[in-house]
């Protein structure tokens, strides 16, 4: 019976799976984003998130525990200095998986997995301007004023630059 044996074996032996997940975790820590298959990304998420949680507490024991999984001094240093500072107040969910489509050769579902706090594009959420179908004369008048304002700003900035030189 297979009771409570839920993790994905990924078609590999235990040693091969451990080595692969360790290498992928090191790459994720060093590069902040990697592209892989969806199954591997899901397995990596379960592997790396406890390590990031462990890195929040910078003690000798936690460094040794994480080193037993990763076996890379540079990745450990990056994890305990840069990454642990960024995720210090986050209660979990350090990684994000975004699907990118299917691989051409074997049609495997592909995705990229990234560290949440290190993606500048997702962090900046621009608010959409409210759009209406009706045109109003009020909206047309300020547009003309806006086009004149940058020209005035450029004229005032030019003498300031000359004064600095």
Residue pairs with C-beta under 8 A, 6 or more apart in sequence:
7 43
7 46
8 39
8 42
8 43
9 17
10 17
10 20
10 39
10 40
10 43
12 20
17 43
20 40
21 43
21 44
21 47
22 69
22 70
22 71
24 34
24 36
24 40
24 44
24 47
25 44
25 47
25 48
25 51
25 69
25 70
25 75
26 70
26 72
26 75
27 34
28 34
28 44
28 48
28 95
28 113
28 114
28 115
29 48
29 70
29 75
29 78
29 79
29 83
30 74
30 75
30 78
32 114
32 115
32 118
32 119
33 112
33 113
33 114
33 115
33 118
33 119
34 112
34 113
34 114
35 100
35 110
35 111
35 112
36 44
36 110
36 111
36 112
36 113
37 103
37 108
37 109
37 110
37 111
38 97
38 99
38 108
38 109
38 110
38 111
39 109
41 97
41 111
41 112
41 113
42 97
44 95
44 113
45 95
45 97
45 113
47 69
48 94
48 95
49 92
49 93
49 94
49 95
51 66
51 69
51 70
51 79
52 79
52 83
52 84
52 87
52 94
53 92
53 94
54 62
54 65
54 66
55 62
55 66
55 79
55 80
55 83
55 84
56 84
56 87
56 88
58 80
58 84
63 76
63 80
66 76
66 79
66 80
67 73
67 76
70 76
70 79
83 115
83 117
86 115
86 117
86 118
87 94
87 117
90 116
90 117
93 116
94 115
94 116
94 117
95 113
95 114
95 115
95 116
96 113
96 114
96 115
96 116
96 119
96 122
97 111
97 112
97 113
98 111
98 112
98 113
98 114
99 109
99 110
99 111
100 110
100 111
100 112
101 109
101 110
102 108
102 109
102 110
103 109
103 110
116 122
117 123
